[in-house]
Amino acid sequence: MVNDPPSVPPRPASGKVHYRLYFLGGTGHITKAHEFFASDDEAAIKTAKAWREGRGVELWCKDRKVWSWKADS
C-alpha cells in the first residue's frame, strides 16, 4: 500500500512510547504488524489512521489495546 509503515521502527527519542499496529485479515487474524514510537496515544492513533487505508487494524501499547478500526466495506 502507498502509506505502509516502515518495516523497522526508528530508534525512540526521549519520552517516546512503543506501539504496535496489527493489520487484520478478513477473518480477524493478524496478517502483519508494524512497530513504531509516538509521544502518546493521541499521536499514535493519528499515525495509525494514516497507515490503515481502510484496512482493519488494532493499535496496541504493550498489553493494552489503544484503539481498533474495522475494515471499510
N, CA, C and O atoms as a Tripos MOL2 file, in Angstrom:
@<TRIPOS>MOLECULE
protein
  292   291    73     0     0
PROTEIN
NO_CHARGES

@<TRIPOS>ATOM
      1 N           0.8310   -1.1840    0.0000 N.3       1 MET1
      2 CA          0.0000    0.0000    0.0000 C.3       1 MET1
      3 C           0.8780    1.2510    0.0000 C.2       1 MET1
      4 O           2.0550    1.2010    0.3590 O.2       1 MET1
      5 N           0.3020    2.3360   -0.3960 N.am      2 VAL2
      6 CA          1.0410    3.5800   -0.5440 C.3       2 VAL2
      7 C           1.6050    4.0650    0.7860 C.2       2 VAL2
      8 O           2.7640    4.4750    0.8500 O.2       2 VAL2
      9 N           0.8190    4.0260    1.8270 N.am      3 ASN3
     10 CA          1.2380    4.5640    3.1120 C.3       3 ASN3
     11 C           1.6650    3.4920    4.0930 C.2       3 ASN3
     12 O           1.5540    3.6970    5.3020 O.2       3 ASN3
     13 N           2.1520    2.3510    3.6140 N.am      4 ASP4
     14 CA          2.6110    1.3180    4.5290 C.3       4 ASP4
     15 C           3.6980    1.8690    5.4290 C.2       4 ASP4
     16 O           4.5690    2.6110    4.9750 O.2       4 ASP4
     17 N           3.6520    1.5110    6.6990 N.am      5 PRO5
     18 CA          4.6800    1.9770    7.6160 C.3       5 PRO5
     19 C           6.0170    1.3320    7.3150 C.2       5 PRO5
     20 O           6.0790    0.3240    6.6120 O.2       5 PRO5
     21 N           7.0820    1.9020    7.8380 N.am      6 PRO6
     22 CA          8.4070    1.3120    7.6150 C.3       6 PRO6
     23 C           8.4960   -0.0570    8.2640 C.2       6 PRO6
     24 O           7.8040   -0.3250    9.2460 O.2       6 PRO6
     25 N           9.3380   -0.9230    7.7260 N.am      7 SER7
     26 CA          9.4460   -2.2780    8.2560 C.3       7 SER7
     27 C          10.2230   -2.3260    9.5600 C.2       7 SER7
     28 O          10.0270   -3.2480   10.3510 O.2       7 SER7
     29 N          11.0850   -1.3750    9.8020 N.am      8 VAL8
     30 CA         11.8590   -1.3310   11.0430 C.3       8 VAL8
     31 C          11.5920    0.0060   11.7140 C.2       8 VAL8
     32 O          11.7790    1.0550   11.0970 O.2       8 VAL8
     33 N          11.1560   -0.0140   12.9750 N.am      9 PRO9
     34 CA         10.8660    1.2610   13.6280 C.3       9 PRO9
     35 C          12.1440    2.0400   13.8900 C.2       9 PRO9
     36 O          13.1960    1.4530   14.1450 O.2       9 PRO9
     37 N          12.0500    3.3520   13.8270 N.am     10 PRO10
     38 CA         13.2270    4.1570   14.1610 C.3      10 PRO10
     39 C          13.5340    4.0480   15.6480 C.2      10 PRO10
     40 O          12.6820    3.6330   16.4330 O.2      10 PRO10
     41 N          14.7370    4.4170   16.0290 N.am     11 ARG11
     42 CA         15.0800    4.4230   17.4530 C.3      11 ARG11
     43 C          14.2260    5.4780   18.1470 C.2      11 ARG11
     44 O          13.9950    6.5560   17.6000 O.2      11 ARG11
     45 N          13.7590    5.1660   19.3510 N.am     12 PRO12
     46 CA         12.8920    6.1300   20.0380 C.3      12 PRO12
     47 C          13.6600    7.3550   20.5270 C.2      12 PRO12
     48 O          14.7980    7.2520   20.9860 O.2      12 PRO12
     49 N          13.0290    8.4880   20.4200 N.am     13 ALA13
     50 CA         13.5670    9.6940   21.0250 C.3      13 ALA13
     51 C          13.1550    9.6820   22.5000 C.2      13 ALA13
     52 O          12.2760    8.9190   22.9030 O.2      13 ALA13
     53 N          13.7730   10.4970   23.2580 N.am     14 SER14
     54 CA         13.4510   10.5680   24.6850 C.3      14 SER14
     55 C          11.9600   10.8340   24.8830 C.2      14 SER14
     56 O          11.3920   11.7120   24.2330 O.2      14 SER14
     57 N          11.3340   10.0850   25.7680 N.am     15 GLY15
     58 CA          9.9220   10.2780   26.0780 C.3      15 GLY15
     59 C           8.9600    9.6050   25.1220 C.2      15 GLY15
     60 O           7.7490    9.7680   25.2650 O.2      15 GLY15
     61 N           9.4590    8.8500   24.1460 N.am     16 LYS16
     62 CA          8.5830    8.1830   23.1870 C.3      16 LYS16
     63 C           8.1410    6.8250   23.7350 C.2      16 LYS16
     64 O           8.8580    6.1900   24.5080 O.2      16 LYS16
     65 N           6.9660    6.3990   23.3260 N.am     17 VAL17
     66 CA          6.3640    5.1530   23.7790 C.3      17 VAL17
     67 C           6.2940    4.1830   22.6020 C.2      17 VAL17
     68 O           6.0540    4.6010   21.4690 O.2      17 VAL17
     69 N           6.5000    2.9030   22.8610 N.am     18 HIS18
     70 CA          6.4830    1.8510   21.8300 C.3      18 HIS18
     71 C           5.0500    1.4040   21.5620 C.2      18 HIS18
     72 O           4.3040    1.1090   22.4960 O.2      18 HIS18
     73 N           4.6670    1.3560   20.2880 N.am     19 TYR19
     74 CA          3.3380    0.9000   19.8590 C.3      19 TYR19
     75 C           3.4960   -0.1700   18.7980 C.2      19 TYR19
     76 O           4.5120   -0.2400   18.1060 O.2      19 TYR19
     77 N           2.4610   -1.0080   18.6830 N.am     20 ARG20
     78 CA          2.3760   -1.9870   17.5910 C.3      20 ARG20
     79 C           1.0300   -1.8060   16.9010 C.2      20 ARG20
     80 O          -0.0110   -1.6800   17.5470 O.2      20 ARG20
     81 N           1.0800   -1.7970   15.5790 N.am     21 LEU21
     82 CA         -0.1320   -1.7150   14.7810 C.3      21 LEU21
     83 C          -0.2970   -3.0570   14.0820 C.2      21 LEU21
     84 O           0.5450   -3.4500   13.2740 O.2      21 LEU21
     85 N          -1.3810   -3.7580   14.3930 N.am     22 TYR22
     86 CA         -1.6570   -5.0630   13.8060 C.3      22 TYR22
     87 C          -2.6730   -4.8980   12.6800 C.2      22 TYR22
     88 O          -3.7420   -4.3180   12.8710 O.2      22 TYR22
     89 N          -2.3250   -5.4150   11.5090 N.am     23 PHE23
     90 CA         -3.2320   -5.4070   10.3640 C.3      23 PHE23
     91 C          -3.9880   -6.7260   10.3590 C.2      23 PHE23
     92 O          -3.3840   -7.7900   10.4890 O.2      23 PHE23
     93 N          -5.3190   -6.6620   10.2080 N.am     24 LEU24
     94 CA         -6.1740   -7.8440   10.3260 C.3      24 LEU24
     95 C          -6.7160   -8.2630    8.9670 C.2      24 LEU24
     96 O          -7.1030   -7.4320    8.1460 O.2      24 LEU24
     97 N          -6.7310   -9.5750    8.7540 N.am     25 GLY25
     98 CA         -7.3180  -10.1340    7.5460 C.3      25 GLY25
     99 C          -8.8260  -10.2250    7.6910 C.2      25 GLY25
    100 O          -9.3790   -9.8230    8.7150 O.2      25 GLY25
    101 N          -9.4950  -10.7520    6.6720 N.am     26 GLY26
    102 CA        -10.9480  -10.8540    6.6590 C.3      26 GLY26
    103 C         -11.5280  -11.6800    7.7840 C.2      26 GLY26
    104 O         -12.6710  -11.4570    8.1830 O.2      26 GLY26
    105 N         -10.7680  -12.6320    8.3080 N.am     27 THR27
    106 CA        -11.2600  -13.4640    9.4020 C.3      27 THR27
    107 C         -10.8760  -12.9100   10.7750 C.2      27 THR27
    108 O         -11.1590  -13.5280   11.8010 O.2      27 THR27
    109 N         -10.2320  -11.7420   10.7870 N.am     28 GLY28
    110 CA         -9.8380  -11.1280   12.0470 C.3      28 GLY28
    111 C          -8.4770  -11.5500   12.5600 C.2      28 GLY28
    112 O          -8.0590  -11.1270   13.6380 O.2      28 GLY28
    113 N          -7.7780  -12.3840   11.7930 N.am     29 HIS29
    114 CA         -6.4410  -12.8090   12.1960 C.3      29 HIS29
    115 C          -5.4060  -11.7760   11.7510 C.2      29 HIS29
    116 O          -5.5980  -11.0820   10.7510 O.2      29 HIS29
    117 N          -4.3290  -11.6840   12.4910 N.am     30 ILE30
    118 CA         -3.2590  -10.7440   12.1710 C.3      30 ILE30
    119 C          -2.5380  -11.2050   10.9060 C.2      30 ILE30
    120 O          -2.1010  -12.3520   10.8080 O.2      30 ILE30
    121 N          -2.4210  -10.2920    9.9410 N.am     31 THR31
    122 CA         -1.7060  -10.6100    8.7070 C.3      31 THR31
    123 C          -0.3080  -10.0060    8.7030 C.2      31 THR31
    124 O           0.6010  -10.5410    8.0690 O.2      31 THR31
    125 N          -0.1370   -8.9040    9.4030 N.am     32 LYS32
    126 CA          1.1850   -8.3150    9.5800 C.3      32 LYS32
    127 C           1.1200   -7.3150   10.7220 C.2      32 LYS32
    128 O           0.0410   -6.9150   11.1600 O.2      32 LYS32
    129 N           2.2880   -6.9210   11.1940 N.am     33 ALA33
    130 CA          2.3660   -5.9620   12.2920 C.3      33 ALA33
    131 C           3.5110   -4.9970   12.0300 C.2      33 ALA33
    132 O           4.5140   -5.3490   11.4100 O.2      33 ALA33
    133 N           3.3410   -3.7820   12.5100 N.am     34 HIS34
    134 CA          4.3950   -2.7770   12.4070 C.3      34 HIS34
    135 C           4.5640   -2.1180   13.7700 C.2      34 HIS34
    136 O           3.5860   -1.8140   14.4540 O.2      34 HIS34
    137 N           5.7980   -1.9070   14.1470 N.am     35 GLU35
    138 CA          6.1220   -1.2590   15.4080 C.3      35 GLU35
    139 C           6.5880    0.1580   15.1310 C.2      35 GLU35
    140 O           7.2520    0.4270   14.1290 O.2      35 GLU35
    141 N           6.2290    1.0600   16.0380 N.am     36 PHE36
    142 CA          6.6700    2.4460   15.9090 C.3      36 PHE36
    143 C           6.6320    3.1090   17.2810 C.2      36 PHE36
    144 O           6.1090    2.5480   18.2440 O.2      36 PHE36
    145 N           7.1910    4.3020   17.3500 N.am     37 PHE37
    146 CA          7.2160    5.0600   18.5910 C.3      37 PHE37
    147 C           6.4350    6.3450   18.3930 C.2      37 PHE37
    148 O           6.4550    6.9430   17.3180 O.2      37 PHE37
    149 N           5.7410    6.7640   19.4540 N.am     38 ALA38
    150 CA          4.9900    8.0100   19.4310 C.3      38 ALA38
    151 C           5.0450    8.6280   20.8220 C.2      38 ALA38
    152 O           5.3530    7.9540   21.8040 O.2      38 ALA38
    153 N           4.7470    9.9030   20.8880 N.am     39 SER39
    154 CA          4.8370   10.6110   22.1640 C.3      39 SER39
    155 C           3.7120   10.2360   23.1240 C.2      39 SER39
    156 O           3.8890   10.2950   24.3410 O.2      39 SER39
    157 N           2.5460    9.8470   22.5790 N.am     40 ASP40
    158 CA          1.4130    9.4790   23.4250 C.3      40 ASP40
    159 C           0.3620    8.7760   22.5660 C.2      40 ASP40
    160 O           0.5350    8.6280   21.3560 O.2      40 ASP40
    161 N          -0.7280    8.3450   23.2030 N.am     41 ASP41
    162 CA         -1.7820    7.6230   22.4770 C.3      41 ASP41
    163 C          -2.3640    8.4530   21.3440 C.2      41 ASP41
    164 O          -2.6110    7.9310   20.2570 O.2      41 ASP41
    165 N          -2.5810    9.7170   21.5820 N.am     42 GLU42
    166 CA         -3.1830   10.5780   20.5550 C.3      42 GLU42
    167 C          -2.3070   10.6200   19.2970 C.2      42 GLU42
    168 O          -2.8160   10.5080   18.1820 O.2      42 GLU42
    169 N          -1.0230   10.7780   19.4750 N.am     43 ALA43
    170 CA         -0.1030   10.8010   18.3280 C.3      43 ALA43
    171 C          -0.0570    9.4370   17.6440 C.2      43 ALA43
    172 O           0.0110    9.3580   16.4180 O.2      43 ALA43
    173 N          -0.0950    8.3670   18.4320 N.am     44 ALA44
    174 CA         -0.0790    7.0150   17.8610 C.3      44 ALA44
    175 C          -1.3410    6.7370   17.0570 C.2      44 ALA44
    176 O          -1.2710    6.1240   15.9920 O.2      44 ALA44
    177 N          -2.4760    7.1740   17.5460 N.am     45 ILE45
    178 CA         -3.7410    6.9900   16.8250 C.3      45 ILE45
    179 C          -3.6950    7.7400   15.4910 C.2      45 ILE45
    180 O          -4.1430    7.2180   14.4700 O.2      45 ILE45
    181 N          -3.1620    8.9430   15.4970 N.am     46 LYS46
    182 CA         -3.0550    9.7300   14.2640 C.3      46 LYS46
    183 C          -2.1660    9.0110   13.2460 C.2      46 LYS46
    184 O          -2.4990    8.9570   12.0620 O.2      46 LYS46
    185 N          -1.0590    8.4690   13.6950 N.am     47 THR47
    186 CA         -0.1580    7.7240   12.8170 C.3      47 THR47
    187 C          -0.8470    6.4770   12.2740 C.2      47 THR47
    188 O          -0.7760    6.1950   11.0780 O.2      47 THR47
    189 N          -1.5090    5.7390   13.1470 N.am     48 ALA48
    190 CA         -2.1870    4.5050   12.7430 C.3      48 ALA48
    191 C          -3.2810    4.7890   11.7110 C.2      48 ALA48
    192 O          -3.4340    4.0290   10.7540 O.2      48 ALA48
    193 N          -4.0320    5.8560   11.8890 N.am     49 LYS49
    194 CA         -5.0800    6.2200   10.9340 C.3      49 LYS49
    195 C          -4.4900    6.4600    9.5440 C.2      49 LYS49
    196 O          -5.0900    6.0820    8.5380 O.2      49 LYS49
    197 N          -3.3280    7.0790    9.4910 N.am     50 ALA50
    198 CA         -2.6930    7.3670    8.1980 C.3      50 ALA50
    199 C          -2.2350    6.0860    7.5080 C.2      50 ALA50
    200 O          -2.2120    6.0230    6.2790 O.2      50 ALA50
    201 N          -1.8740    5.0700    8.2770 N.am     51 TRP51
    202 CA         -1.3660    3.8240    7.7090 C.3      51 TRP51
    203 C          -2.4480    2.8120    7.3830 C.2      51 TRP51
    204 O          -2.1950    1.8940    6.6030 O.2      51 TRP51
    205 N          -3.6220    2.9360    7.9350 N.am     52 ARG52
    206 CA         -4.6080    1.8540    7.8040 C.3      52 ARG52
    207 C          -5.2530    1.7780    6.4240 C.2      52 ARG52
    208 O          -5.5710    0.6780    5.9730 O.2      52 ARG52
    209 N          -5.4560    2.8820    5.7470 N.am     53 GLU53
    210 CA         -6.0370    2.9190    4.3980 C.3      53 GLU53
    211 C          -7.2460    2.0010    4.2500 C.2      53 GLU53
    212 O          -7.3360    1.2270    3.2970 O.2      53 GLU53
    213 N          -8.1560    2.0920    5.1820 N.am     54 GLY54
    214 CA         -9.3930    1.3290    5.1060 C.3      54 GLY54
    215 C          -9.2990   -0.1070    5.5940 C.2      54 GLY54
    216 O         -10.3050   -0.8150    5.6330 O.2      54 GLY54
    217 N          -8.1080   -0.5400    5.9650 N.am     55 ARG55
    218 CA         -7.9280   -1.9170    6.4440 C.3      55 ARG55
    219 C          -8.3080   -2.0210    7.9160 C.2      55 ARG55
    220 O          -8.2530   -1.0370    8.6540 O.2      55 ARG55
    221 N          -8.6900   -3.2160    8.3310 N.am     56 GLY56
    222 CA         -8.9490   -3.4710    9.7430 C.3      56 GLY56
    223 C          -7.6240   -3.5280   10.4900 C.2      56 GLY56
    224 O          -6.7130   -4.2570   10.0960 O.2      56 GLY56
    225 N          -7.5200   -2.7600   11.5670 N.am     57 VAL57
    226 CA         -6.2830   -2.7260   12.3390 C.3      57 VAL57
    227 C          -6.5940   -2.6120   13.8260 C.2      57 VAL57
    228 O          -7.6770   -2.1810   14.2220 O.2      57 VAL57
    229 N          -5.6170   -3.0100   14.6420 N.am     58 GLU58
    230 CA         -5.6630   -2.7870   16.0820 C.3      58 GLU58
    231 C          -4.3550   -2.1330   16.4890 C.2      58 GLU58
    232 O          -3.2810   -2.5350   16.0430 O.2      58 GLU58
    233 N          -4.4560   -1.1270   17.3340 N.am     59 LEU59
    234 CA         -3.2890   -0.4180   17.8510 C.3      59 LEU59
    235 C          -3.0950   -0.8170   19.3050 C.2      59 LEU59
    236 O          -4.0120   -0.7100   20.1190 O.2      59 LEU59
    237 N          -1.8780   -1.2810   19.6260 N.am     60 TRP60
    238 CA         -1.5560   -1.7450   20.9750 C.3      60 TRP60
    239 C          -0.3400   -1.0240   21.5190 C.2      60 TRP60
    240 O           0.5660   -0.6430   20.7780 O.2      60 TRP60
    241 N          -0.3400   -0.8460   22.8280 N.am     61 CYS61
    242 CA          0.8050   -0.3460   23.5760 C.3      61 CYS61
    243 C           1.0430   -1.3620   24.6840 C.2      61 CYS61
    244 O           0.2870   -1.4330   25.6530 O.2      61 CYS61
    245 N           2.1040   -2.1460   24.5290 N.am     62 LYS62
    246 CA          2.3970   -3.2780   25.4240 C.3      62 LYS62
    247 C           1.2040   -4.2180   25.4260 C.2      62 LYS62
    248 O           0.8530   -4.7440   24.3690 O.2      62 LYS62
    249 N           0.5550   -4.4550   26.5810 N.am     63 ASP63
    250 CA         -0.5870   -5.3780   26.6350 C.3      63 ASP63
    251 C          -1.9260   -4.6410   26.6570 C.2      63 ASP63
    252 O          -2.9400   -5.2240   27.0410 O.2      63 ASP63
    253 N          -1.9460   -3.3880   26.2570 N.am     64 ARG64
    254 CA         -3.1520   -2.5600   26.2910 C.3      64 ARG64
    255 C          -3.5860   -2.1980   24.8730 C.2      64 ARG64
    256 O          -2.8220   -1.6190   24.1010 O.2      64 ARG64
    257 N          -4.8360   -2.5540   24.5450 N.am     65 LYS65
    258 CA         -5.3750   -2.1480   23.2450 C.3      65 LYS65
    259 C          -5.7490   -0.6750   23.3380 C.2      65 LYS65
    260 O          -6.5520   -0.2770   24.1820 O.2      65 LYS65
    261 N          -5.1570    0.1260   22.4610 N.am     66 VAL66
    262 CA         -5.3910    1.5720   22.4580 C.3      66 VAL66
    263 C          -6.6160    1.9150   21.6310 C.2      66 VAL66
    264 O          -7.4530    2.7150   22.0490 O.2      66 VAL66
    265 N          -6.7190    1.3090   20.4580 N.am     67 TRP67
    266 CA         -7.8190    1.6230   19.5380 C.3      67 TRP67
    267 C          -7.9310    0.5010   18.5160 C.2      67 TRP67
    268 O          -6.9800   -0.2540   18.3140 O.2      67 TRP67
    269 N          -9.0760    0.3890   17.8760 N.am     68 SER68
    270 CA         -9.2290   -0.5520   16.7660 C.3      68 SER68
    271 C         -10.1780    0.0210   15.7370 C.2      68 SER68
    272 O         -11.0780    0.8000   16.0510 O.2      68 SER68
    273 N          -9.9520   -0.3900   14.4940 N.am     69 TRP69
    274 CA        -10.7950    0.0330   13.3770 C.3      69 TRP69
    275 C         -11.1680   -1.2030   12.5830 C.2      69 TRP69
    276 O         -10.3230   -2.0590   12.3160 O.2      69 TRP69
    277 N         -12.4230   -1.2940   12.2100 N.am     70 LYS70
    278 CA        -12.8560   -2.3630   11.3110 C.3      70 LYS70
    279 C         -12.5370   -1.9400    9.8820 C.2      70 LYS70
    280 O         -12.4490   -0.7500    9.5800 O.2      70 LYS70
    281 N         -12.3660   -2.9190    9.0170 N.am     71 ALA71
    282 CA        -12.0990   -2.6280    7.6120 C.3      71 ALA71
    283 C         -13.3110   -1.9100    7.0110 C.2      71 ALA71
    284 O         -14.4600   -2.2180    7.3290 O.2      71 ALA71
    285 N         -13.0220   -0.9470    6.1350 N.am     72 ASP72
    286 CA        -14.1070   -0.2570    5.4370 C.3      72 ASP72
    287 C         -14.7620   -1.2500    4.4780 C.2      72 ASP72
    288 O         -14.0970   -2.1290    3.9300 O.2      72 ASP72
    289 N         -16.0550   -1.1020    4.2840 N.am     73 SER73
    290 CA        -16.7850   -2.0100    3.3810 C.3      73 SER73
    291 C         -16.5080   -1.7100    1.9390 C.2      73 SER73
    292 O         -17.0430   -2.3810    1.0550 O.2      73 SER73
@<TRIPOS>BOND
     1     1     2 1
     2     2     3 1
     3     3     4 2
     4     3     5 am
     5     5     6 1
     6     6     7 1
     7     7     8 2
     8     7     9 am
     9     9    10 1
    10    10    11 1
    11    11    12 2
    12    11    13 am
    13    13    14 1
    14    14    15 1
    15    15    16 2
    16    15    17 am
    17    17    18 1
    18    18    19 1
    19    19    20 2
    20    19    21 am
    21    21    22 1
    22    22    23 1
    23    23    24 2
    24    23    25 am
    25    25    26 1
    26    26    27 1
    27    27    28 2
    28    27    29 am
    29    29    30 1
    30    30    31 1
    31    31    32 2
    32    31    33 am
    33    33    34 1
    34    34    35 1
    35    35    36 2
    36    35    37 am
    37    37    38 1
    38    38    39 1
    39    39    40 2
    40    39    41 am
    41    41    42 1
    42    42    43 1
    43    43    44 2
    44    43    45 am
    45    45    46 1
    46    46    47 1
    47    47    48 2
    48    47    49 am
    49    49    50 1
    50    50    51 1
    51    51    52 2
    52    51    53 am
    53    53    54 1
    54    54    55 1
    55    55    56 2
    56    55    57 am
    57    57    58 1
    58    58    59 1
    59    59    60 2
    60    59    61 am
    61    61    62 1
    62    62    63 1
    63    63    64 2
    64    63    65 am
    65    65    66 1
    66    66    67 1
    67    67    68 2
    68    67    69 am
    69    69    70 1
    70    70    71 1
    71    71    72 2
    72    71    73 am
    73    73    74 1
    74    74    75 1
    75    75    76 2
    76    75    77 am
    77    77    78 1
    78    78    79 1
    79    79    80 2
    80    79    81 am
    81    81    82 1
    82    82    83 1
    83    83    84 2
    84    83    85 am
    85    85    86 1
    86    86    87 1
    87    87    88 2
    88    87    89 am
    89    89    90 1
    90    90    91 1
    91    91    92 2
    92    91    93 am
    93    93    94 1
    94    94    95 1
    95    95    96 2
    96    95    97 am
    97    97    98 1
    98    98    99 1
    99    99   100 2
   100    99   101 am
   101   101   102 1
   102   102   103 1
   103   103   104 2
   104   103   105 am
   105   105   106 1
   106   106   107 1
   107   107   108 2
   108   107   109 am
   109   109   110 1
   110   110   111 1
   111   111   112 2
   112   111   113 am
   113   113   114 1
   114   114   115 1
   115   115   116 2
   116   115   117 am
   117   117   118 1
   118   118   119 1
   119   119   120 2
   120   119   121 am
   121   121   122 1
   122   122   123 1
   123   123   124 2
   124   123   125 am
   125   125   126 1
   126   126   127 1
   127   127   128 2
   128   127   129 am
   129   129   130 1
   130   130   131 1
   131   131   132 2
   132   131   133 am
   133   133   134 1
   134   134   135 1
   135   135   136 2
   136   135   137 am
   137   137   138 1
   138   138   139 1
   139   139   140 2
   140   139   141 am
   141   141   142 1
   142   142   143 1
   143   143   144 2
   144   143   145 am
   145   145   146 1
   146   146   147 1
   147   147   148 2
   148   147   149 am
   149   149   150 1
   150   150   151 1
   151   151   152 2
   152   151   153 am
   153   153   154 1
   154   154   155 1
   155   155   156 2
   156   155   157 am
   157   157   158 1
   158   158   159 1
   159   159   160 2
   160   159   161 am
   161   161   162 1
   162   162   163 1
   163   163   164 2
   164   163   165 am
   165   165   166 1
   166   166   167 1
   167   167   168 2
   168   167   169 am
   169   169   170 1
   170   170   171 1
   171   171   172 2
   172   171   173 am
   173   173   174 1
   174   174   175 1
   175   175   176 2
   176   175   177 am
   177   177   178 1
   178   178   179 1
   179   179   180 2
   180   179   181 am
   181   181   182 1
   182   182   183 1
   183   183   184 2
   184   183   185 am
   185   185   186 1
   186   186   187 1
   187   187   188 2
   188   187   189 am
   189   189   190 1
   190   190   191 1
   191   191   192 2
   192   191   193 am
   193   193   194 1
   194   194   195 1
   195   195   196 2
   196   195   197 am
   197   197   198 1
   198   198   199 1
   199   199   200 2
   200   199   201 am
   201   201   202 1
   202   202   203 1
   203   203   204 2
   204   203   205 am
   205   205   206 1
   206   206   207 1
   207   207   208 2
   208   207   209 am
   209   209   210 1
   210   210   211 1
   211   211   212 2
   212   211   213 am
   213   213   214 1
   214   214   215 1
   215   215   216 2
   216   215   217 am
   217   217   218 1
   218   218   219 1
   219   219   220 2
   220   219   221 am
   221   221   222 1
   222   222   223 1
   223   223   224 2
   224   223   225 am
   225   225   226 1
   226   226   227 1
   227   227   228 2
   228   227   229 am
   229   229   230 1
   230   230   231 1
   231   231   232 2
   232   231   233 am
   233   233   234 1
   234   234   235 1
   235   235   236 2
   236   235   237 am
   237   237   238 1
   238   238   239 1
   239   239   240 2
   240   239   241 am
   241   241   242 1
   242   242   243 1
   243   243   244 2
   244   243   245 am
   245   245   246 1
   246   246   247 1
   247   247   248 2
   248   247   249 am
   249   249   250 1
   250   250   251 1
   251   251   252 2
   252   251   253 am
   253   253   254 1
   254   254   255 1
   255   255   256 2
   256   255   257 am
   257   257   258 1
   258   258   259 1
   259   259   260 2
   260   259   261 am
   261   261   262 1
   262   262   263 1
   263   263   264 2
   264   263   265 am
   265   265   266 1
   266   266   267 1
   267   267   268 2
   268   267   269 am
   269   269   270 1
   270   270   271 1
   271   271   272 2
   272   271   273 am
   273   273   274 1
   274   274   275 1
   275   275   276 2
   276   275   277 am
   277   277   278 1
   278   278   279 1
   279   279   280 2
   280   279   281 am
   281   281   282 1
   282   282   283 1
   283   283   284 2
   284   283   285 am
   285   285   286 1
   286   286   287 1
   287   287   288 2
   288   287   289 am
   289   289   290 1
   290   290   291 1
   291   291   292 2
@<TRIPOS>SUBSTRUCTURE
     1 MET1         2 RESIDUE 1 A MET
     2 VAL2         6 RESIDUE 1 A VAL
     3 ASN3        10 RESIDUE 1 A ASN
     4 ASP4        14 RESIDUE 1 A ASP
     5 PRO5        18 RESIDUE 1 A PRO
     6 PRO6        22 RESIDUE 1 A PRO
     7 SER7        26 RESIDUE 1 A SER
     8 VAL8        30 RESIDUE 1 A VAL
     9 PRO9        34 RESIDUE 1 A PRO
    10 PRO10       38 RESIDUE 1 A PRO
    11 ARG11       42 RESIDUE 1 A ARG
    12 PRO12       46 RESIDUE 1 A PRO
    13 ALA13       50 RESIDUE 1 A ALA
    14 SER14       54 RESIDUE 1 A SER
    15 GLY15       58 RESIDUE 1 A GLY
    16 LYS16       62 RESIDUE 1 A LYS
    17 VAL17       66 RESIDUE 1 A VAL
    18 HIS18       70 RESIDUE 1 A HIS
    19 TYR19       74 RESIDUE 1 A TYR
    20 ARG20       78 RESIDUE 1 A ARG
    21 LEU21       82 RESIDUE 1 A LEU
    22 TYR22       86 RESIDUE 1 A TYR
    23 PHE23       90 RESIDUE 1 A PHE
    24 LEU24       94 RESIDUE 1 A LEU
    25 GLY25       98 RESIDUE 1 A GLY
    26 GLY26      102 RESIDUE 1 A GLY
    27 THR27      106 RESIDUE 1 A THR
    28 GLY28      110 RESIDUE 1 A GLY
    29 HIS29      114 RESIDUE 1 A HIS
    30 ILE30      118 RESIDUE 1 A ILE
    31 THR31      122 RESIDUE 1 A THR
    32 LYS32      126 RESIDUE 1 A LYS
    33 ALA33      130 RESIDUE 1 A ALA
    34 HIS34      134 RESIDUE 1 A HIS
    35 GLU35      138 RESIDUE 1 A GLU
    36 PHE36      142 RESIDUE 1 A PHE
    37 PHE37      146 RESIDUE 1 A PHE
    38 ALA38      150 RESIDUE 1 A ALA
    39 SER39      154 RESIDUE 1 A SER
    40 ASP40      158 RESIDUE 1 A ASP
    41 ASP41      162 RESIDUE 1 A ASP
    42 GLU42      166 RESIDUE 1 A GLU
    43 ALA43      170 RESIDUE 1 A ALA
    44 ALA44      174 RESIDUE 1 A ALA
    45 ILE45      178 RESIDUE 1 A ILE
    46 LYS46      182 RESIDUE 1 A LYS
    47 THR47      186 RESIDUE 1 A THR
    48 ALA48      190 RESIDUE 1 A ALA
    49 LYS49      194 RESIDUE 1 A LYS
    50 ALA50      198 RESIDUE 1 A ALA
    51 TRP51      202 RESIDUE 1 A TRP
    52 ARG52      206 RESIDUE 1 A ARG
    53 GLU53      210 RESIDUE 1 A GLU
    54 GLY54      214 RESIDUE 1 A GLY
    55 ARG55      218 RESIDUE 1 A ARG
    56 GLY56      222 RESIDUE 1 A GLY
    57 VAL57      226 RESIDUE 1 A VAL
    58 GLU58      230 RESIDUE 1 A GLU
    59 LEU59      234 RESIDUE 1 A LEU
    60 TRP60      238 RESIDUE 1 A TRP
    61 CYS61      242 RESIDUE 1 A CYS
    62 LYS62      246 RESIDUE 1 A LYS
    63 ASP63      250 RESIDUE 1 A ASP
    64 ARG64      254 RESIDUE 1 A ARG
    65 LYS65      258 RESIDUE 1 A LYS
    66 VAL66      262 RESIDUE 1 A VAL
    67 TRP67      266 RESIDUE 1 A TRP
    68 SER68      270 RESIDUE 1 A SER
    69 TRP69      274 RESIDUE 1 A TRP
    70 LYS70      278 RESIDUE 1 A LYS
    71 ALA71      282 RESIDUE 1 A ALA
    72 ASP72      286 RESIDUE 1 A ASP
    73 SER73      290 RESIDUE 1 A SER
